[in-house]
């Protein structure tokens, strides 16, 4: 009988201790509740909406890069836009911005029907050439009162 008494005390309990499992699951739940909205949010940009009330004339020392509806580049240094090949553009921009110390601004004007990948490609070429700020040139929106006055 002594044998049966010691075997009863040494019996292995077959229940699973779920307390550590619940603790781990709660920590993971909290982490996913915090991290998931941040990951899902991603990059968001608010596009400015304006009727461009002030018309600002272009300066003579500004460098403007234009992209037409066919994706061809035009460089305007104040004497009017001139066609420039895609192969020449990086070297030409690099030479223009190498001599500038203060303002390394490029004004970009692209056709509205142009694929954005082409615009992005132009911005990347400009960044590699030393441009620090890229400004967009847009057409001025006309309000209904301006349209009536023009008629």
N, CA, C and O atoms as a GROMACS GRO file, in nm:
protein
  604
    1UNK      N    1   0.080  -0.118   0.000
    1UNK     CA    2   0.000   0.000   0.000
    1UNK      C    3   0.085   0.126   0.000
    1UNK      O    4   0.044   0.229  -0.053
    2UNK      N    5   0.201   0.118   0.057
    2UNK     CA    6   0.289   0.234   0.060
    2UNK      C    7   0.324   0.277  -0.080
    2UNK      O    8   0.344   0.395  -0.110
    3UNK      N    9   0.332   0.179  -0.164
    3UNK     CA   10   0.365   0.208  -0.302
    3UNK      C   11   0.254   0.288  -0.369
    3UNK      O   12   0.281   0.380  -0.446
    4UNK      N   13   0.133   0.254  -0.341
    4UNK     CA   14   0.023   0.326  -0.402
    4UNK      C   15   0.009   0.468  -0.348
    4UNK      O   16  -0.037   0.557  -0.420
    5UNK      N   17   0.047   0.493  -0.226
    5UNK     CA   18   0.038   0.626  -0.167
    5UNK      C   19   0.141   0.719  -0.229
    5UNK      O   20   0.111   0.835  -0.256
    6UNK      N   21   0.262   0.671  -0.252
    6UNK     CA   22   0.365   0.755  -0.314
    6UNK      C   23   0.336   0.777  -0.462
    6UNK      O   24   0.368   0.883  -0.515
    7UNK      N   25   0.278   0.681  -0.528
    7UNK     CA   26   0.246   0.698  -0.669
    7UNK      C   27   0.131   0.797  -0.688
    7UNK      O   28   0.122   0.862  -0.792
    8UNK      N   29   0.045   0.810  -0.590
    8UNK     CA   30  -0.065   0.906  -0.599
    8UNK      C   31  -0.013   1.049  -0.585
    8UNK      O   32  -0.065   1.140  -0.649
    9UNK      N   33   0.091   1.069  -0.500
    9UNK     CA   34   0.147   1.202  -0.482
    9UNK      C   35   0.230   1.244  -0.603
    9UNK      O   36   0.232   1.362  -0.638
   10UNK      N   37   0.297   1.154  -0.664
   10UNK     CA   38   0.387   1.184  -0.774
   10UNK      C   39   0.315   1.181  -0.909
   10UNK      O   40   0.381   1.191  -1.012
   11UNK      N   41   0.188   1.169  -0.912
   11UNK     CA   42   0.114   1.164  -1.039
   11UNK      C   43   0.124   1.299  -1.111
   11UNK      O   44   0.116   1.405  -1.049
   12UNK      N   45   0.141   1.292  -1.238
   12UNK     CA   46   0.154   1.412  -1.320
   12UNK      C   47   0.015   1.469  -1.348
   12UNK      O   48  -0.078   1.397  -1.384
   13UNK      N   49   0.005   1.597  -1.329
   13UNK     CA   50  -0.122   1.664  -1.354
   13UNK      C   51  -0.133   1.689  -1.504
   13UNK      O   52  -0.039   1.743  -1.563
   14UNK      N   53  -0.241   1.652  -1.566
   14UNK     CA   54  -0.256   1.659  -1.711
   14UNK      C   55  -0.320   1.789  -1.759
   14UNK      O   56  -0.342   1.804  -1.879
   15UNK      N   57  -0.352   1.884  -1.669
   15UNK     CA   58  -0.413   2.010  -1.710
   15UNK      C   59  -0.306   2.105  -1.766
   15UNK      O   60  -0.192   2.105  -1.719
   16UNK      N   61  -0.345   2.185  -1.866
   16UNK     CA   62  -0.254   2.284  -1.926
   16UNK      C   63  -0.271   2.415  -1.851
   16UNK      O   64  -0.382   2.460  -1.825
   17UNK      N   65  -0.160   2.475  -1.817
   17UNK     CA   66  -0.163   2.606  -1.751
   17UNK      C   67  -0.178   2.713  -1.860
   17UNK      O   68  -0.082   2.741  -1.932
   18UNK      N   69  -0.294   2.770  -1.872
   18UNK     CA   70  -0.322   2.864  -1.982
   18UNK      C   71  -0.294   3.009  -1.945
   18UNK      O   72  -0.306   3.097  -2.030
   19UNK      N   73  -0.258   3.038  -1.823
   19UNK     CA   74  -0.232   3.176  -1.780
   19UNK      C   75  -0.119   3.240  -1.860
   19UNK      O   76  -0.137   3.352  -1.908
   20UNK      N   77  -0.003   3.176  -1.878
   20UNK     CA   78   0.102   3.238  -1.960
   20UNK      C   79   0.058   3.256  -2.106
   20UNK      O   80   0.095   3.355  -2.170
   21UNK      N   81  -0.018   3.162  -2.158
   21UNK     CA   82  -0.067   3.173  -2.295
   21UNK      C   83  -0.160   3.293  -2.310
   21UNK      O   84  -0.151   3.366  -2.409
   22UNK      N   85  -0.247   3.313  -2.213
   22UNK     CA   86  -0.339   3.428  -2.218
   22UNK      C   87  -0.260   3.558  -2.207
   22UNK      O   88  -0.293   3.655  -2.276
   23UNK      N   89  -0.158   3.562  -2.122
   23UNK     CA   90  -0.075   3.682  -2.109
   23UNK      C   91  -0.007   3.718  -2.241
   23UNK      O   92  -0.007   3.834  -2.282
   24UNK      N   93   0.050   3.619  -2.306
   24UNK     CA   94   0.117   3.642  -2.434
   24UNK      C   95   0.017   3.688  -2.540
   24UNK      O   96   0.046   3.780  -2.616
   25UNK      N   97  -0.098   3.626  -2.543
   25UNK     CA   98  -0.201   3.664  -2.642
   25UNK      C   99  -0.251   3.806  -2.620
   25UNK      O  100  -0.275   3.878  -2.717
   26UNK      N  101  -0.266   3.849  -2.496
   26UNK     CA  102  -0.309   3.986  -2.467
   26UNK      C  103  -0.203   4.088  -2.510
   26UNK      O  104  -0.237   4.193  -2.564
   27UNK      N  105  -0.077   4.056  -2.486
   27UNK     CA  106   0.031   4.146  -2.529
   27UNK      C  107   0.032   4.158  -2.681
   27UNK      O  108   0.045   4.268  -2.735
   28UNK      N  109   0.020   4.044  -2.751
   28UNK     CA  110   0.017   4.048  -2.898
   28UNK      C  111  -0.105   4.124  -2.948
   28UNK      O  112  -0.094   4.198  -3.046
   29UNK      N  113  -0.218   4.109  -2.884
   29UNK     CA  114  -0.338   4.182  -2.924
   29UNK      C  115  -0.318   4.332  -2.911
   29UNK      O  116  -0.356   4.408  -3.001
   30UNK      N  117  -0.260   4.376  -2.801
   30UNK     CA  118  -0.234   4.519  -2.782
   30UNK      C  119  -0.137   4.571  -2.886
   30UNK      O  120  -0.158   4.679  -2.941
   31UNK      N  121  -0.031   4.496  -2.913
   31UNK     CA  122   0.068   4.539  -3.014
   31UNK      C  123   0.000   4.553  -3.150
   31UNK      O  124   0.020   4.653  -3.219
   32UNK      N  125  -0.079   4.455  -3.191
   32UNK     CA  126  -0.144   4.462  -3.321
   32UNK      C  127  -0.250   4.573  -3.326
   32UNK      O  128  -0.273   4.631  -3.432
   33UNK      N  129  -0.313   4.602  -3.214
   33UNK     CA  130  -0.412   4.711  -3.212
   33UNK      C  131  -0.344   4.846  -3.234
   33UNK      O  132  -0.405   4.937  -3.290
   34UNK      N  133  -0.221   4.860  -3.189
   34UNK     CA  134  -0.149   4.986  -3.205
   34UNK      C  135  -0.078   4.995  -3.340
   34UNK      O  136  -0.082   5.099  -3.405
   35UNK      N  137  -0.015   4.887  -3.382
   35UNK     CA  138   0.068   4.888  -3.502
   35UNK      C  139  -0.014   4.884  -3.631
   35UNK      O  140   0.021   4.952  -3.727
   36UNK      N  141  -0.121   4.808  -3.634
   36UNK     CA  142  -0.199   4.790  -3.758
   36UNK      C  143  -0.254   4.921  -3.814
   36UNK      O  144  -0.243   4.942  -3.935
   37UNK      N  145  -0.313   5.010  -3.735
   37UNK     CA  146  -0.360   5.135  -3.794
   37UNK      C  147  -0.248   5.222  -3.849
   37UNK      O  148  -0.266   5.294  -3.948
   38UNK      N  149  -0.131   5.215  -3.786
   38UNK     CA  150  -0.018   5.294  -3.836
   38UNK      C  151   0.030   5.240  -3.970
   38UNK      O  152   0.060   5.318  -4.060
   39UNK      N  153   0.037   5.110  -3.984
   39UNK     CA  154   0.080   5.049  -4.110
   39UNK      C  155  -0.023   5.073  -4.220
   39UNK      O  156   0.013   5.103  -4.333
   40UNK      N  157  -0.150   5.060  -4.187
   40UNK     CA  158  -0.256   5.078  -4.286
   40UNK      C  159  -0.265   5.222  -4.332
   40UNK      O  160  -0.308   5.249  -4.444
   41UNK      N  161  -0.227   5.315  -4.248
   41UNK     CA  162  -0.237   5.456  -4.281
   41UNK      C  163  -0.144   5.493  -4.396
   41UNK      O  164  -0.185   5.562  -4.490
   42UNK      N  165  -0.020   5.448  -4.390
   42UNK     CA  166   0.076   5.473  -4.497
   42UNK      C  167   0.104   5.621  -4.516
   42UNK      O  168   0.091   5.700  -4.422
   43UNK      N  169   0.141   5.658  -4.636
   43UNK     CA  170   0.170   5.797  -4.670
   43UNK      C  171   0.044   5.864  -4.720
   43UNK      O  172  -0.022   5.814  -4.812
   44UNK      N  173   0.011   5.975  -4.661
   44UNK     CA  174  -0.105   6.051  -4.706
   44UNK      C  175  -0.060   6.194  -4.732
   44UNK      O  176   0.015   6.252  -4.654
   45UNK      N  177  -0.107   6.248  -4.839
   45UNK     CA  178  -0.076   6.386  -4.872
   45UNK      C  179  -0.206   6.459  -4.901
   45UNK      O  180  -0.292   6.409  -4.973
   46UNK      N  181  -0.218   6.576  -4.847
   46UNK     CA  182  -0.335   6.658  -4.874
   46UNK      C  183  -0.298   6.753  -4.987
   46UNK      O  184  -0.206   6.834  -4.974
   47UNK      N  185  -0.368   6.743  -5.094
   47UNK     CA  186  -0.342   6.827  -5.210
   47UNK      C  187  -0.401   6.965  -5.183
   47UNK      O  188  -0.519   6.976  -5.148
   48UNK      N  189  -0.322   7.070  -5.199
   48UNK     CA  190  -0.377   7.205  -5.177
   48UNK      C  191  -0.483   7.239  -5.280
   48UNK      O  192  -0.469   7.210  -5.398
   49UNK      N  193  -0.588   7.299  -5.233
   49UNK     CA  194  -0.698   7.340  -5.321
   49UNK      C  195  -0.707   7.491  -5.316
   49UNK      O  196  -0.738   7.550  -5.212
   50UNK      N  197  -0.681   7.552  -5.428
   50UNK     CA  198  -0.684   7.697  -5.432
   50UNK      C  199  -0.720   7.742  -5.572
   50UNK      O  200  -0.698   7.671  -5.671
   51UNK      N  201  -0.774   7.858  -5.578
   51UNK     CA  202  -0.806   7.918  -5.707
   51UNK      C  203  -0.690   8.003  -5.756
   51UNK      O  204  -0.703   8.076  -5.854
   52UNK      N  205  -0.576   7.993  -5.689
   52UNK     CA  206  -0.457   8.073  -5.724
   52UNK      C  207  -0.493   8.220  -5.740
   52UNK      O  208  -0.484   8.274  -5.850
   53UNK      N  209  -0.533   8.286  -5.632
   53UNK     CA  210  -0.579   8.424  -5.647
   53UNK      C  211  -0.470   8.521  -5.688
   53UNK      O  212  -0.499   8.624  -5.749
   54UNK      N  213  -0.344   8.491  -5.656
   54UNK     CA  214  -0.237   8.583  -5.691
   54UNK      C  215  -0.159   8.529  -5.811
   54UNK      O  216  -0.111   8.416  -5.808
   55UNK      N  217  -0.149   8.608  -5.912
   55UNK     CA  218  -0.071   8.572  -6.029
   55UNK      C  219   0.072   8.620  -6.007
   55UNK      O  220   0.094   8.740  -5.993
   56UNK      N  221   0.166   8.530  -6.004
   56UNK     CA  222   0.306   8.564  -5.980
   56UNK      C  223   0.382   8.550  -6.111
   56UNK      O  224   0.389   8.439  -6.166
   57UNK      N  225   0.439   8.657  -6.162
   57UNK     CA  226   0.515   8.645  -6.287
   57UNK      C  227   0.644   8.566  -6.266
   57UNK      O  228   0.701   8.565  -6.157
   58UNK      N  229   0.687   8.502  -6.372
   58UNK     CA  230   0.809   8.422  -6.365
   58UNK      C  231   0.930   8.513  -6.372
   58UNK      O  232   0.932   8.609  -6.449
   59UNK      N  233   1.030   8.483  -6.291
   59UNK     CA  234   1.153   8.562  -6.287
   59UNK      C  235   1.249   8.522  -6.398
   59UNK      O  236   1.240   8.411  -6.449
   60UNK      N  237   1.340   8.610  -6.435
   60UNK     CA  238   1.434   8.579  -6.544
   60UNK      C  239   1.541   8.477  -6.505
   60UNK      O  240   1.595   8.410  -6.593
   61UNK      N  241   1.572   8.463  -6.375
   61UNK     CA  242   1.676   8.370  -6.335
   61UNK      C  243   1.622   8.234  -6.292
   61UNK      O  244   1.698   8.150  -6.242
   62UNK      N  245   1.493   8.212  -6.310
   62UNK     CA  246   1.432   8.084  -6.273
   62UNK      C  247   1.458   7.981  -6.383
   62UNK      O  248   1.463   8.013  -6.501
   63UNK      N  249   1.474   7.857  -6.341
   63UNK     CA  250   1.492   7.746  -6.434
   63UNK      C  251   1.361   7.668  -6.435
   63UNK      O  252   1.313   7.623  -6.332
   64UNK      N  253   1.305   7.654  -6.554
   64UNK     CA  254   1.178   7.584  -6.569
   64UNK      C  255   1.196   7.463  -6.659
   64UNK      O  256   1.260   7.470  -6.764
   65UNK      N  257   1.138   7.352  -6.614
   65UNK     CA  258   1.141   7.229  -6.692
   65UNK      C  259   0.997   7.197  -6.731
   65UNK      O  260   0.910   7.186  -6.645
   66UNK      N  261   0.975   7.182  -6.860
   66UNK     CA  262   0.842   7.148  -6.908
   66UNK      C  263   0.839   7.009  -6.968
   66UNK      O  264   0.938   6.962  -7.025
   67UNK      N  265   0.725   6.944  -6.954
   67UNK     CA  266   0.705   6.812  -7.014
   67UNK      C  267   0.576   6.819  -7.093
   67UNK      O  268   0.469   6.847  -7.038
   68UNK      N  269   0.586   6.794  -7.223
   68UNK     CA  270   0.465   6.803  -7.306
   68UNK      C  271   0.385   6.673  -7.300
   68UNK      O  272   0.422   6.579  -7.231
   69UNK      N  273   0.274   6.670  -7.376
   69UNK     CA  274   0.185   6.554  -7.371
   69UNK      C  275   0.250   6.426  -7.424
   69UNK      O  276   0.203   6.316  -7.395
   70UNK      N  277   0.357   6.439  -7.503
   70UNK     CA  278   0.428   6.322  -7.555
   70UNK      C  279   0.540   6.277  -7.462
   70UNK      O  280   0.606   6.177  -7.490
   71UNK      N  281   0.564   6.351  -7.352
   71UNK     CA  282   0.668   6.315  -7.257
   71UNK      C  283   0.804   6.373  -7.291
   71UNK      O  284   0.904   6.332  -7.231
   72UNK      N  285   0.811   6.467  -7.384
   72UNK     CA  286   0.938   6.530  -7.421
   72UNK      C  287   0.969   6.642  -7.322
   72UNK      O  288   0.879   6.712  -7.275
   73UNK      N  289   1.098   6.659  -7.292
   73UNK     CA  290   1.143   6.761  -7.198
   73UNK      C  291   1.177   6.891  -7.270
   73UNK      O  292   1.234   6.890  -7.379
   74UNK      N  293   1.142   7.003  -7.207
   74UNK     CA  294   1.176   7.135  -7.256
   74UNK      C  295   1.236   7.214  -7.140
   74UNK      O  296   1.176   7.223  -7.033
   75UNK      N  297   1.354   7.269  -7.162
   75UNK     CA  298   1.422   7.346  -7.059
   75UNK      C  299   1.412   7.494  -7.095
   75UNK      O  300   1.446   7.535  -7.206
   76UNK      N  301   1.365   7.574  -6.999
   76UNK     CA  302   1.347   7.718  -7.020
   76UNK      C  303   1.433   7.792  -6.919
   76UNK      O  304   1.410   7.784  -6.798
   77UNK      N  305   1.532   7.865  -6.970
   77UNK     CA  306   1.622   7.942  -6.884
   77UNK      C  307   1.592   8.091  -6.892
   77UNK      O  308   1.675   8.172  -6.851
   78UNK      N  309   1.477   8.127  -6.943
   78UNK     CA  310   1.438   8.267  -6.953
   78UNK      C  311   1.429   8.314  -7.096
   78UNK      O  312   1.370   8.418  -7.122
   79UNK      N  313   1.487   8.241  -7.190
   79UNK     CA  314   1.484   8.280  -7.331
   79UNK      C  315   1.382   8.200  -7.409
   79UNK      O  316   1.384   8.202  -7.533
   80UNK      N  317   1.295   8.129  -7.341
   80UNK     CA  318   1.197   8.046  -7.409
   80UNK      C  319   1.233   7.899  -7.399
   80UNK      O  320   1.350   7.865  -7.388
   81UNK      N  321   1.134   7.814  -7.404
   81UNK     CA  322   1.161   7.670  -7.389
   81UNK      C  323   1.233   7.611  -7.509
   81UNK      O  324   1.200   7.639  -7.624
   82UNK      N  325   1.332   7.529  -7.478
   82UNK     CA  326   1.408   7.460  -7.583
   82UNK      C  327   1.402   7.310  -7.556
   82UNK      O  328   1.419   7.265  -7.442
   83UNK      N  329   1.379   7.234  -7.662
   83UNK     CA  330   1.373   7.088  -7.652
   83UNK      C  331   1.508   7.033  -7.607
   83UNK      O  332   1.612   7.073  -7.659
   84UNK      N  333   1.505   6.942  -7.510
   84UNK     CA  334   1.627   6.879  -7.462
   84UNK      C  335   1.600   6.729  -7.450
   84UNK      O  336   1.493   6.687  -7.405
   85UNK      N  337   1.698   6.649  -7.490
   85UNK     CA  338   1.678   6.504  -7.486
   85UNK      C  339   1.689   6.455  -7.342
   85UNK      O  340   1.748   6.520  -7.255
   86UNK      N  341   1.632   6.338  -7.319
   86UNK     CA  342   1.637   6.279  -7.185
   86UNK      C  343   1.779   6.246  -7.144
   86UNK      O  344   1.812   6.251  -7.026
   87UNK      N  345   1.864   6.211  -7.240
   87UNK     CA  346   2.004   6.178  -7.210
   87UNK      C  347   2.083   6.303  -7.168
   87UNK      O  348   2.171   6.295  -7.083
   88UNK      N  349   2.052   6.417  -7.229
   88UNK     CA  350   2.123   6.542  -7.199
   88UNK      C  351   2.077   6.607  -7.070
   88UNK      O  352   2.153   6.679  -7.006
   89UNK      N  353   1.952   6.583  -7.031
   89UNK     CA  354   1.891   6.654  -6.919
   89UNK      C  355   1.968   6.644  -6.788
   89UNK      O  356   1.991   6.748  -6.726
   90UNK      N  357   2.011   6.526  -6.742
   90UNK     CA  358   2.083   6.521  -6.612
   90UNK      C  359   2.211   6.604  -6.612
   90UNK      O  360   2.238   6.675  -6.515
   91UNK      N  361   2.291   6.596  -6.719
   91UNK     CA  362   2.416   6.671  -6.724
   91UNK      C  363   2.390   6.821  -6.730
   91UNK      O  364   2.460   6.899  -6.666
   92UNK      N  365   2.290   6.860  -6.807
   92UNK     CA  366   2.258   7.003  -6.821
   92UNK      C  367   2.210   7.061  -6.689
   92UNK      O  368   2.251   7.170  -6.650
   93UNK      N  369   2.121   6.988  -6.620
   93UNK     CA  370   2.073   7.036  -6.490
   93UNK      C  371   2.186   7.039  -6.387
   93UNK      O  372   2.195   7.132  -6.307
   94UNK      N  373   2.271   6.938  -6.389
   94UNK     CA  374   2.383   6.934  -6.294
   94UNK      C  375   2.476   7.052  -6.314
   94UNK      O  376   2.523   7.111  -6.217
   95UNK      N  377   2.502   7.088  -6.439
   95UNK     CA  378   2.590   7.203  -6.464
   95UNK      C  379   2.523   7.334  -6.424
   95UNK      O  380   2.590   7.426  -6.377
   96UNK      N  381   2.391   7.345  -6.442
   96UNK     CA  382   2.320   7.467  -6.403
   96UNK      C  383   2.317   7.484  -6.251
   96UNK      O  384   2.337   7.595  -6.201
   97UNK      N  385   2.293   7.376  -6.178
   97UNK     CA  386   2.279   7.386  -6.033
   97UNK      C  387   2.411   7.376  -5.959
   97UNK      O  388   2.416   7.405  -5.839
   98UNK      N  389   2.518   7.337  -6.025
   98UNK     CA  390   2.649   7.332  -5.961
   98UNK      C  391   2.699   7.472  -5.927
   98UNK      O  392   2.767   7.492  -5.826
   99UNK      N  393   2.665   7.569  -6.011
   99UNK     CA  394   2.711   7.706  -5.989
   99UNK      C  395   2.622   7.783  -5.892
   99UNK      O  396   2.662   7.889  -5.843
  100UNK      N  397   2.504   7.733  -5.862
  100UNK     CA  398   2.413   7.801  -5.770
  100UNK      C  399   2.445   7.761  -5.626
  100UNK      O  400   2.464   7.643  -5.596
  101UNK      N  401   2.449   7.860  -5.540
  101UNK     CA  402   2.478   7.829  -5.400
  101UNK      C  403   2.353   7.844  -5.312
  101UNK      O  404   2.335   7.765  -5.219
  102UNK      N  405   2.270   7.939  -5.339
  102UNK     CA  406   2.156   7.966  -5.251
  102UNK      C  407   2.030   7.893  -5.296
  102UNK      O  408   1.984   7.800  -5.229
  103UNK      N  409   1.974   7.934  -5.407
  103UNK     CA  410   1.845   7.877  -5.450
  103UNK      C  411   1.867   7.766  -5.550
  103UNK      O  412   1.918   7.788  -5.660
  104UNK      N  413   1.828   7.648  -5.511
  104UNK     CA  414   1.836   7.533  -5.601
  104UNK      C  415   1.694   7.486  -5.624
  104UNK      O  416   1.653   7.376  -5.587
  105UNK      N  417   1.619   7.576  -5.691
  105UNK     CA  418   1.476   7.554  -5.715
  105UNK      C  419   1.455   7.529  -5.864
  105UNK      O  420   1.509   7.600  -5.948
  106UNK      N  421   1.375   7.429  -5.894
  106UNK     CA  422   1.335   7.399  -6.031
  106UNK      C  423   1.184   7.410  -6.037
  106UNK      O  424   1.113   7.353  -5.954
  107UNK      N  425   1.134   7.483  -6.135
  107UNK     CA  426   0.990   7.494  -6.155
  107UNK      C  427   0.951   7.396  -6.265
  107UNK      O  428   1.009   7.396  -6.373
  108UNK      N  429   0.853   7.313  -6.235
  108UNK     CA  430   0.812   7.206  -6.324
  108UNK      C  431   0.672   7.233  -6.377
  108UNK      O  432   0.580   7.263  -6.301
  109UNK      N  433   0.658   7.222  -6.508
  109UNK     CA  434   0.527   7.239  -6.571
  109UNK      C  435   0.506   7.118  -6.662
  109UNK      O  436   0.583   7.095  -6.755
  110UNK      N  437   0.400   7.042  -6.634
  110UNK     CA  438   0.374   6.921  -6.710
  110UNK      C  439   0.231   6.922  -6.763
  110UNK      O  440   0.142   6.984  -6.704
  111UNK      N  441   0.211   6.854  -6.874
  111UNK     CA  442   0.079   6.843  -6.934
  111UNK      C  443  -0.012   6.765  -6.839
  111UNK      O  444   0.031   6.668  -6.776
  112UNK      N  445  -0.137   6.808  -6.828
  112UNK     CA  446  -0.229   6.744  -6.733
  112UNK      C  447  -0.265   6.601  -6.771
  112UNK      O  448  -0.305   6.524  -6.684
  113UNK      N  449  -0.251   6.564  -6.896
  113UNK     CA  450  -0.285   6.428  -6.940
  113UNK      C  451  -0.164   6.334  -6.938
  113UNK      O  452  -0.174   6.219  -6.980
  114UNK      N  453  -0.053   6.384  -6.890
  114UNK     CA  454   0.071   6.307  -6.886
  114UNK      C  455   0.065   6.204  -6.774
  114UNK      O  456   0.009   6.230  -6.667
  115UNK      N  457   0.123   6.087  -6.799
  115UNK     CA  458   0.132   5.983  -6.698
  115UNK      C  459   0.223   6.032  -6.586
  115UNK      O  460   0.330   6.087  -6.612
  116UNK      N  461   0.180   6.014  -6.460
  116UNK     CA  462   0.256   6.067  -6.347
  116UNK      C  463   0.395   6.004  -6.335
  116UNK      O  464   0.486   6.066  -6.279
  117UNK      N  465   0.413   5.885  -6.386
  117UNK     CA  466   0.544   5.821  -6.380
  117UNK      C  467   0.649   5.906  -6.452
  117UNK      O  468   0.765   5.910  -6.410
  118UNK      N  469   0.609   5.971  -6.558
  118UNK     CA  470   0.702   6.058  -6.633
  118UNK      C  471   0.740   6.181  -6.550
  118UNK      O  472   0.855   6.224  -6.551
  119UNK      N  473   0.644   6.236  -6.479
  119UNK     CA  474   0.670   6.351  -6.391
  119UNK      C  475   0.764   6.307  -6.278
  119UNK      O  476   0.858   6.379  -6.244
  120UNK      N  477   0.738   6.192  -6.221
  120UNK     CA  478   0.821   6.141  -6.113
  120UNK      C  479   0.963   6.115  -6.163
  120UNK      O  480   1.060   6.140  -6.090
  121UNK      N  481   0.976   6.068  -6.284
  121UNK     CA  482   1.108   6.045  -6.343
  121UNK      C  483   1.183   6.178  -6.356
  121UNK      O  484   1.303   6.184  -6.328
  122UNK      N  485   1.114   6.281  -6.399
  122UNK     CA  486   1.177   6.413  -6.412
  122UNK      C  487   1.222   6.467  -6.277
  122UNK      O  488   1.328   6.528  -6.266
  123UNK      N  489   1.141   6.445  -6.175
  123UNK     CA  490   1.177   6.492  -6.041
  123UNK      C  491   1.300   6.417  -5.990
  123UNK      O  492   1.387   6.478  -5.928
  124UNK      N  493   1.308   6.288  -6.016
  124UNK     CA  494   1.425   6.210  -5.975
  124UNK      C  495   1.552   6.256  -6.047
  124UNK      O  496   1.659   6.265  -5.987
  125UNK      N  497   1.540   6.286  -6.175
  125UNK     CA  498   1.656   6.338  -6.251
  125UNK      C  499   1.700   6.470  -6.191
  125UNK      O  500   1.820   6.494  -6.176
  126UNK      N  501   1.605   6.556  -6.158
  126UNK     CA  502   1.637   6.686  -6.100
  126UNK      C  503   1.703   6.671  -5.963
  126UNK      O  504   1.799   6.741  -5.932
  127UNK      N  505   1.652   6.582  -5.881
  127UNK     CA  506   1.709   6.560  -5.747
  127UNK      C  507   1.854   6.514  -5.757
  127UNK      O  508   1.940   6.562  -5.682
  128UNK      N  509   1.882   6.423  -5.849
  128UNK     CA  510   2.019   6.375  -5.866
  128UNK      C  511   2.111   6.484  -5.918
  128UNK      O  512   2.231   6.480  -5.895
  129UNK      N  513   2.055   6.582  -5.988
  129UNK     CA  514   2.134   6.692  -6.044
  129UNK      C  515   2.161   6.802  -5.942
  129UNK      O  516   2.234   6.896  -5.972
  130UNK      N  517   2.102   6.792  -5.822
  130UNK     CA  518   2.130   6.891  -5.719
  130UNK      C  519   2.014   6.982  -5.685
  130UNK      O  520   2.031   7.074  -5.605
  131UNK      N  521   1.898   6.961  -5.743
  131UNK     CA  522   1.782   7.044  -5.713
  131UNK      C  523   1.732   7.008  -5.574
  131UNK      O  524   1.720   6.891  -5.540
  132UNK      N  525   1.705   7.111  -5.493
  132UNK     CA  526   1.656   7.088  -5.356
  132UNK      C  527   1.506   7.109  -5.344
  132UNK      O  528   1.442   7.046  -5.260
  133UNK      N  529   1.449   7.196  -5.426
  133UNK     CA  530   1.306   7.227  -5.420
  133UNK      C  531   1.250   7.221  -5.561
  133UNK      O  532   1.306   7.279  -5.654
  134UNK      N  533   1.138   7.151  -5.576
  134UNK     CA  534   1.070   7.145  -5.705
  134UNK      C  535   0.935   7.213  -5.687
  134UNK      O  536   0.853   7.170  -5.605
  135UNK      N  537   0.912   7.318  -5.762
  135UNK     CA  538   0.784   7.390  -5.757
  135UNK      C  539   0.702   7.357  -5.880
  135UNK      O  540   0.755   7.344  -5.990
  136UNK      N  541   0.572   7.345  -5.860
  136UNK     CA  542   0.483   7.312  -5.971
  136UNK      C  543   0.422   7.440  -6.027
  136UNK      O  544   0.377   7.526  -5.951
  137UNK      N  545   0.422   7.451  -6.157
  137UNK     CA  546   0.356   7.563  -6.225
  137UNK      C  547   0.222   7.512  -6.275
  137UNK      O  548   0.216   7.412  -6.345
  138UNK      N  549   0.116   7.582  -6.238
  138UNK     CA  550  -0.017   7.542  -6.279
  138UNK      C  551  -0.088   7.657  -6.349
  138UNK      O  552  -0.045   7.772  -6.341
  139UNK      N  553  -0.194   7.622  -6.415
  139UNK     CA  554  -0.278   7.725  -6.475
  139UNK      C  555  -0.367   7.784  -6.367
  139UNK      O  556  -0.402   7.715  -6.271
  140UNK      N  557  -0.401   7.907  -6.381
  140UNK     CA  558  -0.487   7.971  -6.283
  140UNK      C  559  -0.632   7.933  -6.309
  140UNK      O  560  -0.680   7.945  -6.422
  141UNK      N  561  -0.701   7.888  -6.204
  141UNK     CA  562  -0.842   7.854  -6.219
  141UNK      C  563  -0.922   7.982  -6.239
  141UNK      O  564  -0.894   8.084  -6.177
  142UNK      N  565  -1.020   7.974  -6.327
  142UNK     CA  566  -1.105   8.090  -6.349
  142UNK      C  567  -1.238   8.068  -6.278
  142UNK      O  568  -1.302   7.964  -6.294
  143UNK      N  569  -1.278   8.166  -6.201
  143UNK     CA  570  -1.406   8.156  -6.133
  143UNK      C  571  -1.516   8.196  -6.230
  143UNK      O  572  -1.488   8.244  -6.340
  144UNK      N  573  -1.641   8.177  -6.191
  144UNK     CA  574  -1.753   8.212  -6.278
  144UNK      C  575  -1.758   8.362  -6.305
  144UNK      O  576  -1.796   8.404  -6.414
  145UNK      N  577  -1.720   8.445  -6.207
  145UNK     CA  578  -1.725   8.590  -6.228
  145UNK      C  579  -1.619   8.631  -6.329
  145UNK      O  580  -1.644   8.719  -6.411
  146UNK      N  581  -1.502   8.570  -6.325
  146UNK     CA  582  -1.398   8.603  -6.422
  146UNK      C  583  -1.438   8.561  -6.562
  146UNK      O  584  -1.410   8.631  -6.659
  147UNK      N  585  -1.505   8.446  -6.573
  147UNK     CA  586  -1.550   8.400  -6.705
  147UNK      C  587  -1.652   8.496  -6.762
  147UNK      O  588  -1.651   8.523  -6.882
  148UNK      N  589  -1.742   8.547  -6.677
  148UNK     CA  590  -1.844   8.641  -6.724
  148UNK      C  591  -1.780   8.772  -6.766
  148UNK      O  592  -1.820   8.832  -6.866
  149UNK      N  593  -1.677   8.817  -6.690
  149UNK     CA  594  -1.610   8.941  -6.725
  149UNK      C  595  -1.534   8.928  -6.856
  149UNK      O  596  -1.527   9.023  -6.934
  150UNK      N  597  -1.477   8.811  -6.881
  150UNK     CA  598  -1.400   8.788  -7.003
  150UNK      C  599  -1.491   8.783  -7.126
  150UNK      O  600  -1.447   8.812  -7.237
  151UNK      N  601  -1.617   8.747  -7.107
  151UNK     CA  602  -1.711   8.735  -7.220
  151UNK      C  603  -1.754   8.868  -7.273
  151UNK      O  604  -1.832   8.874  -7.368
   0.00000   0.00000   0.00000
